[in-house]
Amino acid sequence: MNNGHIIDASIPEDTEKRREWIKYQLKIRGISIAKLAREHDVSRQALSTALVRSNPRWEYVISSALGVAPNAIWPERYEHAGRNKNIILPISRRNLAGGAQ
């Protein structure tokens, strides 16, 4: 449970359905991609890149808002890239500030 809402355990495997699932999960929490972007001082388009291609910094922001590890939402991006599969949430804004955009 996160912010009073239960996360649907069945994250879609289809990438298009997954993008819609992510947007829906954010919406039921009163969050949008635009709102997250404003909180992190970037454009909505910059943050949206994580929905269509690998962008670890923004994957962390989105997954943190959902209370789920990025590798749970995008397992294919972490299995083949050899990234750390033991990601710990939450990730603070200070930690993100040092990363590349």
N, C-alpha and C positions, 0 to 999 in steps of 0.2 A: 504494500500500500504506500502511496506517495501523495502527499498533500490531500489526503482524503479520497483519492481515486485509486482503484486497483489497476495495476498494469496488466494488460492482456498478455498472458504467458505465451500465446502463439503469435510470435512476430512473423509476418509473412516472409516467405523465401523469395517470392517474385519482387524484383527491385521496384517496379512501379507501385505495386500494392504496398510495399514497405514504406515508400516515400509518403503515400497517403496515410498510412497507419501512424507514422511519426507525426505528421501534421495534426492528425486527429487527437493523438495522445497529448500533444502540446495544447491544443485547443481546449480540451476538457479540463486542463489545469489553468486555463486563463492566460496562456502564454502563446506567443506567435514567434515566427522566425524574425519578424521585424523588431519585436520587443527584445528578443535576445541580442539581436544585432546592436540595437541602441545601448543596451546594458554593457556591451563590450566595445563600443565606439568603432563599429565597422558598418559597412553597408549591408543591407539585407541580402544582396546578391553574393557578397563575399561569404557570408555565413551559409547561404543556400548551396554553395559548392559541395558541402559535405553530403548533401542529399543525392548527388549524382556521381561524385568521384571522391576518391580518398583524400581527405584533408584532416589529419589527426587533431589539429587544434580545434577545429569547429565540430568535429565528431565528439570531442570531449565536452564541449559546451552544450551541445544538443542532448547527449546522453546524460549528462549531469542534471539537466533540467528535468529529465524523465526519471532520474534515480536508477539508471541501468548502466552497466559497463558498456563502453563502445563495442567491444568484441561480441557482446550479446546481440547488439542491433545489426552490426555488419561483420559477421564471422568470417566471411570470405576475404575481407580486407586484412584481417589479422592472421589467418592461417597461412596464406601464401606469402605475405610480406615479412614473416618472421618477427613481427612486433611482439612486444611483451603481452602475454595473454593474461597476466595477473594484474590488471589495472584496478587501482583502488579509487573509489569515489568517496566523498566529493572532491572535486578539483577546485581549488580556490582561484579567484580572478588574478591574484598576485602571481600564482604559478603560470597562468596563461600569458601574463604580460611579457614574460621573457621569451616566448615562442615566436616563431616567424608567422607572418600572416599568409 
